[in-house]
Amino acid sequence: MRRRLLGVLLAVALLGGCATVPTKGTVRNGERQGLAPDLGGVGVEAKPPRANVDDMSIVSGFLEAMSDSQAYDVARQYMTPEAAGEWKPESQTVVYDQNPESLTRKDGGIQLTAKKIATIGARGEWTPAASNEKADFFFQLKKVDGQLRVAKAPPGAYLGSNQVDLKLAPRDLYFFNQPRNLLVPDQVWLPQNLPSGQAATQLIQELLKGPTTRLGNGVVSIAPPGTEVQVSVPVDLGVATVALNDTAGSLRDQDRRLLAAQIVWTLNQLNLRAKITVGGAPLLPDEPEVLPFTNFSAYDPQASVGAMTKLYGLLGEKPQRIVGLDGSSNISAEPLNSGPLALHKARAFAVTLAGDAGAIVTADGHKVVYGKLEPADNAGKATQIPVDGKTLTPSFDGQDNLWFLDRADSDHPRLRVRRDDGRLVPVATDFGKDTPVALRMAPDGVRALLVMHSAATGQNYVQTATVQTTDGGKQLMLGEFRQLRLQLTNITDAAWDKQNIIVIGSGNAAPQAWLVSTDGSSLQLLPGSAPGFVPEHVASNTHKDTLPVIQDDAGRIHWLSKDLGWVSMDSDNSEATIIPTYPG
């Protein structure tokens, strides 16, 4: 093996013909790779209607006013009293591709016809629209006291895509996985540019409502039903005082600490520290009055175990550890020969987050084998699980549960999980007529990332799902599928990366590595992507220091160094290619 530097790419170079795709910033799903039109990027201040203006001005003013969620009362001034009373803007926000041609006169009213980008639900969940969806609404007008007004309430609010980043921001609400050892982020879109006290109040109120439907009963909210903030969350010198009502006083000491972790992590994204009381007394009487964020680092949703940054792989159908990525030695592959996994030829390999055990899919495709990587007794015991048909690369979560999916090429793919105690548990799922191509579990064991092959289009797509329970908690189920609807073709792989997702696919040129938000709301090239190689597969995980690794179409691997340079590992054309994998 030898090390070859491909170059420091501080400015991302695009392949020819890809000039319309930005390399940084937010990209909304839509035409032209989802690029939202640039209408100046200036936030619109809600203003009441002027007297004696025409129909187009009234509807335009109404749309401008409703783009500000803090000024819905101003927007109602554009409506008849009846329509204003019926309007429920909080029910949803439709994000549309705003342009001068969106509004036209029709049949005595104004027709809105535009490309629909997404719908933001009542809880703030972003749901990308299908490529052919439209934002259509006919604004009927009626005179009130001689002035034109909108006479029919639209379904929620409308927001031009060029205003999204100015008006809203993605925020995470934090809940616990079922073992209650890791926090799970639940992303919602909330108004931004609020005074710190209002922003903190809004976040904590949303947190106390519990998880959105995206996570459902797959997560746990420690706050007892009826827990509320008393009036508001004031902020003074960067400290938010969260005064909870007496309902939270019934919690045991351990649960009090978990609730504090939810609140501290949720407020931390506003760069606020937390002081939490229940009925006027400290929630955690034995802790400092202002709770240090570091006191709750053990619940990090990214499960930042140091071993997660170590790269592994298969070389010649045998498990390997890849060393030298940190520059301390020559980059090479070291066989893991002392453990039971080395006794088998493998075609897929997964490693626990702690780096002490792993699992392979045998080369013949008949078994998944689990065992210690380097057992102390130099023998170790392995667990062999029979599988049928095509078996995807297994995936570990932060509780050492092993998730694996076989029969992937059949009408009824089968998902199972091997618990850390050895129990084998079925996970009910229904992919319809589509075929799973890749499965990656997040460390929390709740969120799943899938690459799917569409029977209808013949293309691969990316979706997320969550593990929930049915039958009174007795049955595990993979559900709440959310297709990210990325404007990419030829998708070959996807992986968790820190707080986002890396997807390999084509924009309007050759395949590249893309950084995607977990709800599909943004899409940008991964810094360092370049035409020096054609990516095909990606290895990554949620650890903040993990270096994404790409396997190209020739089987060589490349990883993104901390200085944004791509480093490659050649096989000298004399050895089998390496299939890379990180713990997870």
ZAMARGU-4260 file (C-alpha; in steps of 0.2 Angstrom, whole numbers, plus 5000, padded with zeros to 4 digits):
<rodrens>
0) 5000/5000/5000 | 5006/5018/4997 | 4999/5035/5002 | 4994/5047/4988 | 4988/5064/4991
5) 4975/5070/4979 | 4976/5088/4984 | 4969/5100/4996 | 4952/5106/4990 | 4948/5122/5000
10) 4937/5127/4986 | 4926/5113/4979 | 4928/5110/4961 | 4913/5104/4951 | 4912/5092/4937
15) 4909/5099/4919 | 4891/5104/4916 | 4887/5106/4935 | 4888/5124/4936 | 4870/5127/4942
20) 4873/5117/4958 | 4879/5127/4973 | 4893/5120/4983 | 4888/5127/4999 | 4872/5134/5008
25) 4855/5127/5008 | 4847/5119/4992 | 4829/5117/4992 | 4821/5102/4983 | 4814/5108/4966
30) 4819/5111/4948 | 4837/5115/4944 | 4843/5103/4957 | 4831/5110/4970 | 4839/5128/4969
35) 4827/5140/4977 | 4826/5156/4966 | 4836/5171/4973 | 4824/5185/4975 | 4835/5196/4984
40) 4836/5187/5001 | 4828/5201/5011 | 4816/5197/5024 | 4798/5204/5021 | 4791/5214/5035
45) 4772/5211/5037 | 4762/5227/5033 | 4743/5230/5034 | 4734/5233/5017 | 4734/5250/5010
50) 4718/5258/5004 | 4711/5257/4987 | 4724/5244/4980 | 4720/5231/4966 | 4717/5213/4968
55) 4735/5208/4964 | 4742/5219/4977 | 4730/5213/4990 | 4735/5194/4987 | 4753/5199/4986
60) 4752/5208/5002 | 4743/5194/5010 | 4756/5182/5005 | 4770/5193/5011 | 4761/5196/5028
65) 4758/5177/5031 | 4777/5173/5028 | 4780/5181/5045 | 4773/5168/5058 | 4774/5182/5071
70) 4762/5193/5062 | 4747/5182/5057 | 4736/5196/5065 | 4742/5208/5051 | 4739/5194/5038
75) 4721/5193/5044 | 4718/5211/5040 | 4719/5206/5022 | 4704/5194/5024 | 4685/5196/5026
80) 4680/5194/5045 | 4673/5177/5040 | 4688/5170/5031 | 4700/5177/5045 | 4690/5168/5058
85) 4691/5151/5048 | 4710/5153/5044 | 4721/5141/5054 | 4739/5146/5049 | 4747/5135/5062
90) 4740/5119/5054 | 4754/5119/5041 | 4766/5129/5031 | 4767/5126/5012 | 4784/5131/5005
95) 4783/5135/4987 | 4795/5141/4973 | 4790/5159/4973 | 4793/5169/4957 | 4784/5183/4948
100) 4774/5171/4937 | 4766/5162/4953 | 4751/5174/4953 | 4739/5176/4939 | 4721/5184/4937
105) 4708/5171/4934 | 4689/5171/4935 | 4688/5187/4945 | 4701/5181/4958 | 4719/5177/4959
110) 4727/5160/4956 | 4742/5154/4964 | 4751/5141/4954 | 4769/5136/4959 | 4780/5122/4962
115) 4778/5115/4980 | 4794/5112/4989 | 4789/5105/5005 | 4775/5105/5019 | 4780/5110/5037
120) 4767/5102/5048 | 4759/5109/5064 | 4774/5102/5075 | 4787/5109/5062 | 4791/5093/5053
125) 4798/5096/5036 | 4791/5084/5023 | 4798/5086/5005 | 4786/5087/4991 | 4786/5075/4976
130) 4794/5082/4960 | 4777/5085/4952 | 4768/5093/4967 | 4760/5110/4965 | 4755/5123/4977
135) 4739/5128/4970 | 4726/5140/4978 | 4712/5151/4971 | 4710/5167/4981 | 4692/5173/4980
140) 4690/5192/4983 | 4676/5202/4990 | 4674/5220/4995 | 4672/5224/5013 | 4668/5243/5016
145) 4673/5246/4999 | 4690/5238/5000 | 4695/5221/4992 | 4698/5207/5004 | 4702/5188/5003
150) 4686/5179/5005 | 4692/5161/5007 | 4704/5155/5020 | 4719/5145/5012 | 4724/5128/5020
155) 4738/5135/5032 | 4751/5148/5028 | 4761/5149/5012 | 4780/5153/5012 | 4791/5157/4998
160) 4806/5146/4997 | 4818/5162/4997 | 4811/5167/5014 | 4813/5150/5023 | 4831/5153/5030
165) 4826/5171/5035 | 4810/5166/5044 | 4813/5148/5050 | 4827/5138/5057 | 4829/5119/5060
170) 4830/5115/5079 | 4832/5099/5088 | 4820/5093/5102 | 4829/5079/5112 | 4821/5063/5119
175) 4828/5047/5125 | 4829/5030/5116 | 4821/5016/5125 | 4836/5010/5135 | 4837/5029/5141
180) 4856/5030/5138 | 4856/5041/5122 | 4847/5056/5117 | 4838/5056/5100 | 4836/5072/5090
185) 4819/5076/5083 | 4821/5090/5071 | 4807/5104/5069 | 4807/5120/5060 | 4803/5135/5071
190) 4803/5154/5069 | 4820/5162/5071 | 4827/5180/5075 | 4816/5180/5091 | 4822/5188/5107
195) 4832/5174/5117 | 4818/5173/5130 | 4805/5170/5117 | 4816/5157/5108 | 4819/5148/5124
200) 4801/5148/5129 | 4796/5141/5112 | 4809/5127/5112 | 4805/5121/5129 | 4786/5122/5126
205) 4788/5111/5110 | 4799/5099/5120 | 4786/5097/5133 | 4773/5092/5120 | 4783/5076/5117
210) 4790/5069/5101 | 4783/5072/5084 | 4775/5057/5074 | 4792/5055/5065 | 4799/5047/5081
215) 4782/5042/5089 | 4784/5029/5103 | 4801/5024/5098 | 4808/5037/5110 | 4804/5042/5128
220) 4800/5059/5135 | 4804/5060/5153 | 4792/5074/5157 | 4776/5067/5165 | 4760/5072/5156
225) 4754/5089/5161 | 4772/5096/5164 | 4772/5114/5159 | 4783/5129/5160 | 4776/5142/5172
230) 4773/5157/5160 | 4789/5158/5151 | 4808/5155/5150 | 4817/5171/5155 | 4835/5173/5149
235) 4848/5183/5159 | 4866/5184/5154 | 4865/5168/5144 | 4856/5158/5157 | 4838/5152/5154
240) 4828/5149/5169 | 4816/5134/5166 | 4802/5135/5180 | 4792/5119/5178 | 4776/5116/5187
245) 4773/5104/5201 | 4769/5089/5190 | 4788/5086/5187 | 4790/5085/5206 | 4784/5067/5205
250) 4800/5061/5196 | 4813/5050/5204 | 4830/5056/5206 | 4837/5047/5191 | 4822/5053/5180
255) 4825/5071/5186 | 4843/5070/5179 | 4836/5063/5162 | 4824/5077/5161 | 4837/5089/5164
260) 4848/5081/5150 | 4833/5084/5138 | 4831/5102/5143 | 4850/5106/5143 | 4853/5098/5126
265) 4838/5107/5119 | 4843/5124/5125 | 4862/5122/5121 | 4858/5124/5102 | 4854/5142/5107
270) 4870/5144/5116 | 4860/5145/5133 | 4864/5137/5149 | 4850/5131/5160 | 4843/5134/5177
275) 4829/5122/5181 | 4817/5122/5195 | 4801/5112/5200 | 4789/5122/5211 | 4802/5134/5215
280) 4815/5121/5221 | 4830/5115/5210 | 4826/5100/5199 | 4843/5093/5204 | 4847/5099/5221
285) 4864/5091/5222 | 4870/5099/5206 | 4876/5117/5202 | 4862/5130/5201 | 4866/5133/5183
290) 4868/5116/5175 | 4885/5113/5165 | 4882/5106/5148 | 4897/5094/5151 | 4888/5086/5165
295) 4876/5078/5152 | 4889/5073/5139 | 4886/5055/5142 | 4869/5056/5133 | 4877/5063/5117
300) 4866/5057/5103 | 4881/5055/5092 | 4888/5042/5104 | 4905/5049/5102 | 4915/5034/5107
305) 4933/5036/5102 | 4934/5019/5094 | 4921/5025/5081 | 4935/5035/5072 | 4944/5019/5068
310) 4942/5012/5050 | 4940/4994/5046 | 4937/4984/5030 | 4937/4968/5020 | 4952/4964/5010
315) 4953/4947/5001 | 4936/4942/5010 | 4945/4944/5027 | 4942/4957/5041 | 4955/4971/5042
320) 4960/4986/5053 | 4966/5001/5042 | 4980/5010/5051 | 4989/5026/5048 | 4975/5038/5044
325) 4981/5050/5058 | 4998/5051/5050 | 5007/5042/5064 | 5012/5027/5052 | 5011/5021/5035
330) 4993/5018/5029 | 4991/4999/5028 | 4978/4985/5032 | 4981/4974/5047 | 4972/4957/5046
335) 4961/4953/5062 | 4967/4935/5062 | 4965/4931/5081 | 4946/4931/5082 | 4933/4919/5076
340) 4927/4930/5061 | 4944/4927/5053 | 4939/4908/5051 | 4926/4913/5038 | 4927/4921/5021
345) 4916/4937/5021 | 4907/4948/5009 | 4901/4961/5022 | 4908/4967/5038 | 4901/4978/5053
350) 4910/4983/5069 | 4902/4988/5086 | 4904/5006/5091 | 4916/5001/5105 | 4927/4992/5092
355) 4928/4976/5102 | 4916/4964/5091 | 4910/4963/5074 | 4899/4953/5062 | 4901/4947/5045
360) 4890/4940/5031 | 4899/4925/5025 | 4904/4924/5007 | 4892/4910/5003 | 4878/4922/5009
365) 4871/4908/5021 | 4876/4915/5038 | 4878/4931/5048 | 4892/4927/5061 | 4895/4938/5076
370) 4910/4937/5087 | 4924/4947/5096 | 4937/4954/5085 | 4952/4950/5096 | 4947/4939/5110
375) 4959/4937/5125 | 4958/4918/5124 | 4963/4919/5106 | 4949/4908/5101 | 4932/4916/5106
380) 4915/4910/5103 | 4905/4915/5088 | 4886/4916/5085 | 4880/4910/5068 | 4864/4915/5062
385) 4856/4907/5046 | 4850/4920/5033 | 4841/4918/5017 | 4843/4926/5000 | 4852/4943/4998
390) 4858/4949/5015 | 4863/4968/5017 | 4878/4974/5026 | 4873/4973/5045 | 4873/4988/5056
395) 4877/4990/5075 | 4868/5003/5086 | 4876/5011/5102 | 4869/4997/5113 | 4878/4983/5103
400) 4862/4977/5095 | 4866/4970/5078 | 4853/4974/5064 | 4853/4964/5049 | 4841/4962/5034
405) 4840/4947/5023 | 4828/4941/5009 | 4831/4958/5002 | 4829/4952/4984 | 4812/4944/4988
410) 4794/4951/4990 | 4795/4950/5009 | 4812/4956/5015 | 4816/4951/5033 | 4823/4963/5047
415) 4829/4956/5063 | 4840/4962/5078 | 4852/4952/5088 | 4851/4960/5105 | 4867/4962/5115
420) 4861/4948/5127 | 4860/4936/5112 | 4841/4936/5109 | 4835/4936/5091 | 4820/4948/5089
425) 4810/4950/5073 | 4806/4968/5067 | 4790/4970/5057 | 4791/4980/5041 | 4783/4983/5024
430) 4793/4990/5010 | 4779/4988/4998 | 4785/4983/4981 | 4802/4992/4983 | 4818/4984/4987
435) 4830/4988/5001 | 4848/4991/4995 | 4857/4997/5011 | 4852/4999/5029 | 4862/5010/5042
440) 4856/5011/5060 | 4859/5027/5070 | 4868/5024/5087 | 4852/5027/5096 | 4844/5012/5089
445) 4829/5022/5084 | 4832/5030/5068 | 4836/5020/5052 | 4843/5026/5036 | 4839/5016/5020
450) 4843/5016/5002 | 4829/5009/4992 | 4826/5003/4974 | 4809/5009/4967 | 4799/4997/4957
455) 4790/5011/4949 | 4804/5021/4943 | 4819/5009/4942 | 4829/5022/4952 | 4836/5021/4970
460) 4830/5034/4983 | 4835/5038/5001 | 4823/5037/5016 | 4823/5037/5034 | 4812/5027/5046
465) 4810/5024/5065 | 4809/5008/5076 | 4793/5009/5085 | 4783/4996/5095 | 4765/4989/5092
470) 4755/4976/5102 | 4757/4985/5118 | 4776/4986/5116 | 4778/4967/5112 | 4782/4969/5094
475) 4796/4980/5086 | 4791/4988/5070 | 4801/4999/5057 | 4789/5012/5051 | 4786/5031/5048
480) 4796/5030/5032 | 4801/5047/5026 | 4807/5048/5008 | 4820/5063/5007 | 4815/5066/4988
485) 4832/5072/4983 | 4835/5078/4966 | 4848/5065/4963 | 4849/5050/4951 | 4861/5035/4951
490) 4861/5034/4970 | 4872/5020/4976 | 4874/5022/4995 | 4871/5033/5010 | 4878/5034/5028
495) 4875/5044/5044 | 4888/5058/5046 | 4889/5068/5062 | 4872/5077/5062 | 4868/5074/5043
500) 4868/5061/5030 | 4881/5058/5016 | 4873/5052/4999 | 4882/5046/4984 | 4873/5051/4968
505) 4872/5061/4952 | 4866/5079/4951 | 4866/5083/4933 | 4884/5076/4930 | 4894/5061/4936
510) 4891/5054/4954 | 4897/5064/4969 | 4896/5064/4988 | 4882/5075/4994 | 4879/5081/5012
515) 4860/5080/5016 | 4850/5086/5031 | 4841/5072/5040 | 4824/5078/5034 | 4830/5081/5016
520) 4828/5100/5017 | 4845/5104/5011 | 4857/5097/4999 | 4875/5102/4996 | 4891/5095/4989
525) 4902/5087/5003 | 4917/5098/5005 | 4932/5091/4995 | 4922/5082/4982 | 4932/5082/4966
530) 4932/5074/4949 | 4948/5064/4953 | 4938/5049/4956 | 4920/5043/4954 | 4912/5038/4971
535) 4902/5023/4973 | 4901/5018/4992 | 4903/5028/5008 | 4909/5024/5025 | 4905/5036/5039
540) 4896/5038/5056 | 4890/5051/5068 | 4907/5054/5078 | 4912/5072/5076 | 4930/5067/5071
545) 4926/5053/5059 | 4934/5056/5042 | 4922/5051/5028 | 4929/5037/5017 | 4924/5034/4999
550) 4926/5019/4989 | 4927/5023/4970 | 4921/5014/4955 | 4938/5005/4953 | 4937/4999/4971
555) 4950/5011/4978 | 4947/5020/4994 | 4949/5039/4998 | 4946/5048/5014 | 4943/5067/5018
560) 4957/5073/5029 | 4955/5087/5041 | 4963/5100/5029 | 4949/5095/5016 | 4961/5086/5006
565) 4957/5069/4999 | 4970/5055/5003 | 4969/5038/4994 | 4975/5021/4997 | 4981/5011/4982
570) 4980/4993/4980 | 4995/4993/4968 | 4985/4983/4957 | 4991/4968/4965 | 4978/4965/4979
575) 4960/4964/4981 | 4951/4980/4984 | 4946/4985/5001 | 4928/4987/5006 | 4929/5000/5020
580) 4918/5001/5036 | 4917/5012/5052 | 4910/5006/5068 | 4891/5007/5067
</rodrens>
